[in-house]
Amino acid sequence: MRVLWFADAQLPAVTGAPLLGGGWVEGLRHALEDFATEIELGIAAPGSVDHGPFRAGNATYFRVDHRRAGGGLRGATSRWRHAVPDGALTSCAEIAREFRPDLVHVHGSEHYFGLVLERVSTPAIVSLQGLATVCERFVLSGAGCADVVREIPTREFARGYGLLHEHWSMRARAAVERRVFALCSDFMGRTEWDQGVLGLLAPGSVYHHVDEVLGAPFYTSLWAGPNSGDGVVFCTIGQSALKGLECLLAAMIILRRSGLRTPRLRVAGSALEGGLARRLRAMVSEPEIAGRVEFLGNCTSEAIAQGITGASVFVLPSHLENSPNSLCEAMLVGAPCVASFVGGVPSLVRHGVDGLLYHDADPFALAIQIDRLLGNPALARRLGAEARAKALQRHDPRRIAESVVRAYRSVLAGPRPDAAVGRAGEAEEMRM
């Protein structure tokens, strides 16, 4: 079976370097190489490494080519438009004609390359990732009016960066996503939330539950246990304002003011590169936590796994998530986790069984849950052990490879009117 993937990041076979994000795509490729040798992959992705088609392992790699925005006025204009890159869809269609797949698999319903389905007649399936149609409503959750107004007269805003551009970009992705929903009838997902959202936005579609393969270091790393002393809180956060770092910093300040705990915070990711960076830097300078927050920047999977093993608590403070890989990685390592009760997170964590949940906008509730784990090593160990046991089953590469192959075969088998009617019925029930 020849399957053509469209993904949003070039994989290590192309770059020669470890991934700093999107490791689930490489994880799935590797799982299919090990456990589904009947699958022959083509993998197309945009990226800075220019290359022609080449074969490596179980895949032929292609570069999605388009005219780059560049710098200066042209680059700023492109960023203000938030449009599909010029020439990108033509390149995607050309790759499909060259590879001649039996099936197209689009990784992420919000990405522009899903629109290639308008130009090819090949059977297709789309993986749900961020669900931009919902994220559009939450993308500024961590920002206030002052944060938005303050950035408007800045040079960065004129160049196409900042909170408002983040919102407009998500709105553009949501528009793409709605077109993709109309083009495809089969989708892969991982949580009850994304299944429910799909039923509302694309009634009659067919949902295939397929979990994700994570990066190799998270399978072999093991949480070291509670720290002595004040403890370490660890999180992995991107630059989007919806990732909730402002709530976590507020919780750390609350803990410090209470006099109960003085943990240190270590943050992996690009949190200080987004539109909320100014407020985050100001919060980090507050006397209660000054000198106790360390920003690690973008890290490899190995470095993140090492950071999780040495932490007392892992926190996911996002205002919206579908199936956050950072949380799944921490659970797989066996760390005790605190996560916001949003989106698909309740499908991953059972409160009090394999983690703790809290309301995403309440830093006091977050502080309470962090304090519970720092003050109760036995609870931390029990939750961490339960989390790892659950995650090892959920992210088993062989089982996931078999699930993917079943989904592919189901799509290729043709229309399933009974399944479609069932999905439409579920969507109707959710509306009532």
N, C-alpha and C positions, 0 to 999 in steps of 0.2 A: 504494500500500500504506500503510495507516494503522497506525502502530506506537506503542504507549504505553509510555514508559519510566517506571520508578520508580527514583529515585536518592536518595542520602542528603544531598545538599546543593543549595541553590538556586543556579542558574547566573547569570552576569552580566546576562542580559536581565532578571532579576527584581531582583537586588540593586543593579545599577548600579555594581558594584565588581569588581575582579579577584578571581579565586579564590585562596585561600590553600591549597587542597588539592582533590583530586578533579578536577584539570584534564583528565584523560583523557575524562571524560564530555562536557565542553564541546568538547574536541578532536574527538571522534567526531561530535558534532552538526555541527560546522563542516565536517568531511570529507564527511558525507552531504549537506549543503547544497551543497557544491561539485561532488560527483561522483556523487550518487545522487538526482537531483531527483524520482524517482518515489516517494521515501519522504516521507510526511507524518507528522511526529512530534507526539506529545503528551508532555509532560515533567512528571511529578508529583514533588514533593519537599517534605519538611518544612523549616521554616525560620522565622526571626524576621520576615521581611517578609510581612505579611498582604496578600493580593491575590486578586482574582477571576480567572477564566480570561481570558487575553489572548493575542493572536497576535503573534509577532515572528519574522521570517525564515522558517525552515522548520518552526517549532514553535508549538504552543499550550501555554501554561504553566499549570499548576495547583498549588495549594498543598495538601499533605496536612495536614489540620486535625486537631488533637487538643487535649485539655485539658492545658495545661502544668502541670508539677509545682510551679513557683514556689519560694519560699523557705520558711524556717521548718520547722516539724515536717512539713508536708505534702510539701515538697520532699525532706526527708531520708527520709521514709517511701517515697516513690517511688523514690529512688535505692537504698535497701536492697532493694526488691522486684526491681529489674532486670527489670521486666516490660514487655510491649508497652504503649506509651502509650495511655491511655484514648481511645477513639473513633477511633484512627488507622486501623484496618482498615476500619471503616465508611466513613470518608472515602475510602480507596483504592478501595473497591468502587463508591462513588458516582461517582468520577472515571471509572472504567472504563465505567460505564453511560452517562455523559454523552458521553465521547469515542467510544465504540463502535469500538474498534480491531479490526483484523484479527489483530493479534499483540501480546502483552504481552512486554516485555523488562525483566527485573529486574536491576539493576546491583548485584551482591553477594548471594551466597547466604546470608550471615549476617544480613541486615537484616530487620527485622520485616515490611516491606512485601511481602516475598516470600510471606507467608502470605495475601495477597489471592488467590492462586491457589486457595485453598480456597473462594472465594466467586464466582469467575468461571469460565466454561467456555471462554474464548478460548484458542487455542493460545499457548504461552509458551516462552521461552528465558531462561536465567539465566546471567549472567556470574559466573565465579568470581573472587573478589578475595582476601579474607584467609584463607578456609578455617578458620573458627573452631574446627571440630571437632579440627583438629590444633593450632592456636594455643593452645587451652586447656591443652595439656600443657606449653607452653613459656612461657606468659605471665609467669611469675615467674623465668625463667632468670637474669636479671640481678640478682636480689635474694637476700639471705641470710636466715637465720632471724632474725637480729638486726634487720634492716630491717623485717620483718613484725611482730615482737613490739613493737618500739619505737613503732609507729604506733597500736596498739590503744587505749591510754589517751588518745589525743588527741581534740580537738574535731573535727578534720577527719574522723577515722574515724567518729565518731558522726554526722556530717553526710552520710556516704555516699561519702567519697572515700578514696583510698589504694590500696595494693597488693592487699589482700584483696578490695576492691570491684572492682578491675580484673580479678582472677581470676574473681570471681563473675559479673561482667558478661560476660566471655568465655564462661563456662560457659552462661549464658542464651542467648547468641548461637549457641553450638554446638547447643543444643537446638532453636532456631528453624531452624538450617541443616539439621538432620536431617529436620525436617518438610518443608522446601522440597525436599530431595532426593527425598522420597516423592511430592511433588506434580508434579514436572516430569521430563521425559525428555530434554530437550535443554539442553546447557550449552556456554558459550563459555569458552575458556581460552587460556593463552599458553605454558605450559611443560610439559615431560615430567612434572614432579612433580605439577602439578595434574591432569593427565590420569590419572596413576597413582592418585592419591588418590581421584579421582572413581570410577574403576573399582572401588576397594575399598569405598567408601561407598555407591555407587549402581550396582551391577552391572546391566547392561542399558541404561544410559543412553547417549545419543549425544553424542559430544564434537566440537565444532567449534573448530578452531584459528583464533583471530582475535587479532592483535596490537593494541596500543593506540596511538592518536594522542596525542602529547605536546603540551605547551604550545608556542605559536608561538615564543617567544624561544629555545628550545633548538635549533631548526632553523637559526636565523640567527646564533647566537653561536658563537665558535670559540676554543678554548683558546689562551691567549697564549704558552704554552711554560713551561719551568722557571723558577722565580724565582731571582733572585740572592740570595745570603746564605743564611739558615737555612731558608727555605722556608715554605710555608703548607699545612696540611692542612685540607681542607674536608669537611663532612658535613652532611646534612639528616636530622634525627632528630625523631620525635614523642615524646610523653610516656610511652609504654608502656615498662615495664621490659624487654621482650623486644627492644628496639631496640639494646641493646648498648653504650650510651655509656660505661658503667663500664669495659668492656674497652678501648675506645679511649683513655680517660684513663689507664688503667694502662699501655698501650703508650707513650703520650707520656712518662710518668714514667720508664719503662724506658729510652727513648731518651736522655732527659736525664741519667740516672745513668750511662749508658755513656760519656758524653762525646763520642759520635760525632755526634749531631745535636741541635739545639735549635729545632725548627720551632715555629711558632705554630699554634694550632688555632682555626678559626672554625666555629661550630655554628649552623645555621639550623633553626628549628622550635621546638616547645613542650617541649623536654626537661626544663626546670626546673619544669614545671607538674604532673608526675606524682608517683607515690608514692615514687619513688627520688630525689627532688630533694634530700633532706637529705644522703644519702651523696654524691651528685654534687657538691654545693657543698663538702663537706668535702674531696673529692679535688682539686677545683680550687684549694683553698687550700694544698695540699701545696707546700713550698718549691720543688720542682723545676719546677713549671709555673705557679706563682702569677704572675698578670699576663700569662700567655701564652695564655690561653683566652678567647675572646670569644663570648658568646651573643647571637645576632642576633634571636631571637624568630621568630614567624611572618613569613614574607616572601612577597612576590609572586613569580611566575615570573620576572619580569624581574630582580629582585634576586638570586634564586638563580642564574640563568644568569650574571649578572655575577660573583657570588662564585666560581663554578666556573671561569670563564675566567681569573681571576686567581690561582688556587691552584696549588700544585705537585703535589698528589695529592688525589684524592677517595677517601673511605673509606666503605664500607657495613659497619658492624660488627654487624648484627642477628643475633639468635639463631635467628630463623626468618623467612623471607620466601617469598612465592610468586613474584611478578614485580615487584620493587620499582621504582617509578617513579623514585625518586631516583637509583638506579644507571643506569637507562636514560637519564635526562636527562643525567647526567654523560658517559656514553658518546657520546651524540648531540653534545654540545659538543666531544668529542674529548679529554677529560682522561684522564690515566692513572689507572686505578681499582684499588683493593684492596678485595675483598669477601669476606665469610664464605662458606664452602662449606656452604650450608644450602638446604633447600627447592628452589625452582626456579632459584636463582642459577646453577648450572652449565649451565643451558640458555641463559643470557645471556652468560656469560663463559667463554672457554676459557683455562685457566691458561697463562700465558707467551705467548699469542698476541694477545689483545686485553684483557688484564687479569691481575691476580694474585689467587689465592685463598688462604685460610688457615682453620684450625679456629676456629670462633666463640668458643670458651672459652679460647683461648690468646693472652694479650696479648704474649707473647714472639714468637710466630709473626707476629702483626700488626706488631710493631715491626720485625721483620726485613724484611718486605715493604715497609713505608714507607721504611726505610733504603735498600733496593735502588733504589727510584725516585728518592729524593732524591740518592743518590750516583751515579746513572747517567742523565744527561739523555738520552742516545741511546736507552736502553731506554724511558724515559718517553715520548719522542716517538713511537717505533715503536708502542708499545701504544696510545697515544692515537689515532694515525692509523688503526690497525686497528679500534679500537672505534668511531670515527666512521663509517667505511665500512660496518661491519656494522649499526650503529644506523640509518643513513640508509635502508638497505633494509628493516630490520625495522619501522620506524615510518613508512613511506611512506603518507601519507594516502589517496592514490588506491587503492593496493593494499588497504589496510585497509577502505575503504568498499566495495570490490567483494567482499571476504571476508564482510563483514557482510550484504550483500544476498544473497549465496549462502546463508548460514546461515538468514536469514529465509525465503527461498524453500523451502529444504529442510524447515523446520518446517511450513510451510503445505502442503507436498506431502502430508503425512500420515504414517502409521506406516511405518517401515522395518524390518521384522522381521529382515532379514539384518544390518543395521547393529547392531541391538540384540543379536543373538546374538553378533556379533563382539566387542562391548564386554564382554559377559558372559564370553566365552572369555578375553579378555585379563585380566579380573579374576581368573578362576580360576587362570590361569598365574602371576599375581603372588602368589597365596596359597601356591603350591607351593614 
